[in-house]
């Protein structure tokens, strides 16, 4: 009997990697979705009627309403992980996030935000997720870190070149490339787990006088929520665009719903994409 090969220095075998990849790519992890729903508020703008009912705001909120104003001099659009592995049917995580991405129309909504921001000259930042070979030598991981490493999510061959980057799971979605590669968008160093504590997003924004953030991208209860919390702790005002993100739907629960509840509780504002675009357009 041969000894299974270790693939990432974290006791994940080749057989486990193959099994995880099959589960994700076939969507079996999405078979059981959380059934909790919030009462429909009648103003839903999600991609499907089912999503409207499932994620609508309560008719009678129990929390005070707050909001954020946009000022082009100090407001930026921050998009997290606008990458193939999250947002494309070709991506390795599509089996668990794909249903939510389609429900929220996340791909098109992110493009609408990019268009609006570029049209008015709003500062735009990307906080990407990359893993290099040395990241696969970590000695311990959390649950979803292990999954991401196991399915080679966001993998790149080297930190100092982009060999085989084009069209890979770590690459930008094709429809976003014109906005991200325009010579004006700031592509920050990669965040490694969920939040921006280990990348230069805060430094880049502070150096440009940014105090307010319009936050969008992937995925809702992981990187978006972690960025939200970190930015709030750093003294930013943050508005989250609720249908320009999505989350995993697995037997353990609905990641999008979990995030939406927390967005309502802690963000300075929670907007639909249509509302965010109108506000950005009117900010000139």
Buried (B, 14 or more C-beta within 10 A) or exposed (E): EEEEEEBBEBEBBEEBBEEBBEBBBEBBBBEEBBEEEBEBEEEBBBBEEEBBBBBBBEEEEEEEEEEBEBEBEBBBBBBBBBBBBBBBEEBBBBBBBBBBBBBBBBBEBBBBBBBBBBEEEBBBBBBBBBBBEEBBEBEEBEEBBBBBBBBBBBBBBEEEEEEEBEEBBBBBBEBBEEBBEEEEBBBBBBBBBBBBBEBBBBEBBEEEEBBBBBBBBBBBBBBBBBBBBBBBEBEBBBBBBBBBBBBBBBEEBBBBBBBBBBBBEBBBBBBBBEBBBEBBBEBE
